[in-house]
Amino acid sequence: MVDLTTDYLGLKLKNPIIVGSSGLTRSLEGIARCAEAGAGAVVLKSLFEEQFKLNDRSEGTGLYPEIMDYFQSGALLDYAPRKVVEIIKEAKKQFDLPVIASINCQSQRHWIRFAQQLEDAGGDALELNIYTLPIDPDKSGEEYERSYLDIVESVRKATNLPLAVKIFHQITALPNFVRRLSEAGAQAVVLFNWFLEPDFDLRTMSSLQQKGQANFHLVLRWICLLAQRVGCQLVASGGVRSGRDIVKLILAGASAVQVCTLFYQRGLGVIKDLLEETTAWFNEHGFKNLSECQGKLSFKEEALRVKGSGKAEVFLRSQYIRLYTD
Ligand SMILES: Cc1cc2nc3c(=O)[nH]c(=O)nc-3n(C[C@H](O)[C@H](O)[C@H](O)COP(=O)(O)O)c2cc1C
C-alpha cells in the first residue's frame, strides 16, 4: 500500500494534489466538489486588493472607470472579502480538507489586513500571489525583489498563518531570491505564477492579453534546481497533465503540485486517475511513501551522485557540453 500523504505548510495532506486558485475554488459548492473528488487541499480563488476598495468606498478606489465597470459588473463583486470569510468558516466546518486562502494586493496595508481577516476566519494557510512584472526601466532587479520581501516580512509579522508565496519566473537569480523569501518568513514557494501573454488584434489594431500556456519543463527545472537548497518547501504549479508529471515533480523535490487547466478540461474526476497512475509508478519502483521518492532526482542529489562534479555550475556545464557535442 503506497502512502501518498505529504506535509505541506505544516498541514497533513492526504495526497499531493492541490486544486490551484481558480474559479474551481471560488464557492463552497466548488470546494465541496474538490473534497468529494479526493483533492489533497484547495487554494481559494485569489482576492484582489481592488475588491477591498470596492467594499470600502471611504478610501476611494483609484481605479480607471473602465476597470470599475468590470469589477462592478458582478464578475468580482460577488466574491467579496466578507464572502470569502464565510466560505472558509463553512468549508472548515463541513469538509476535512485543508483550505489555503490566496490574496493579490498592491499596498502593504491591504496584504496585512487581509491576512489577519483570514486568520480570524480559520483559514489553514495563506498564499501570497505576488504579481508585479518588472517593467520599470528606472527600477533594478534588487528593488523589485526588495519590494516582494517587504510584503512577506510584513505579513509574517501580522499573522501566525503558514505562508506560501507564489512567484513569477522572471527573477534573475531565483535560488538566492527564494532563499531570501524563506528567511523573510515564507514556509513554501509556489513555482510559478499564472501569466498573461500579449498578442495584437490586427483587425482593430489593439493589444490583447491572454492566458499563457504553462511551461511544465520550466517548473520542473526550477523545482529540481532549488530543492533542498533554499530553506523552504516547493510546490509546482503549471502544466501538470498526468500522474507521470506528478511523479516527475516529486522526484525533482516538490512537496505538492497545484493543478487547474486539466480539471477545467476533464473535470475533477480525473484526480482519481492521477492518483492511480502515481500509485502504480510508486509500486512499480518499490517506493512505499512520498518522502522516500521526493527529491531523488533533484539537482542537489544528482550533483552529489556525479563524483567530482563539485560546484553546481560545473555540473550544469558538463551536462550542457555533453548534449552539444553529440
Ligand atoms: C481559470 C483560471 C483562473 C485562475 N485564477 C487564479 C487566481 O485568481 N490566482 C492565482 O494565484 N492563480 C490563478 N490561476 C492559476 C492557477 O492557480 C495555477 O497556478 C495554474 O493554473 C496551474 O497551471 P495549470 O493550469 O497548467 O494546471 C488561475 C488559473 C485558471 C486556469
The ligand as an ORCA input file, in Angstrom:
! r2SCAN-3c Opt
* xyz 0 1
  C      -9.362     29.949    -14.939
  C      -8.158     30.141    -14.054
  C      -8.188     31.135    -13.061
  C      -7.067     31.341    -12.241
  N      -7.113     32.289    -11.255
  C      -6.054     32.434    -10.414
  C      -6.092     33.335     -9.321
  O      -7.074     34.025     -9.060
  N      -4.997     33.433     -8.527
  C      -3.866     32.681     -8.734
  O      -2.897     32.796     -7.967
  N      -3.798     31.820     -9.761
  C      -4.863     31.668    -10.598
  N      -4.795     30.757    -11.618
  C      -3.555     29.973    -11.794
  C      -3.658     28.639    -11.059
  O      -3.829     28.837     -9.672
  C      -2.430     27.765    -11.268
  O      -1.266     28.446    -10.800
  C      -2.191     27.381    -12.726
  O      -3.371     27.400    -13.483
  C      -1.601     25.979    -12.741
  O      -1.295     25.583    -14.050
  P      -2.253     24.612    -14.886
  O      -3.484     25.417    -15.182
  O      -1.441     24.294    -16.091
  O      -2.572     23.414    -14.037
  C      -5.905     30.530    -12.429
  C      -5.907     29.534    -13.415
  C      -7.011     29.328    -14.216
  C      -6.959     28.227    -15.263
*
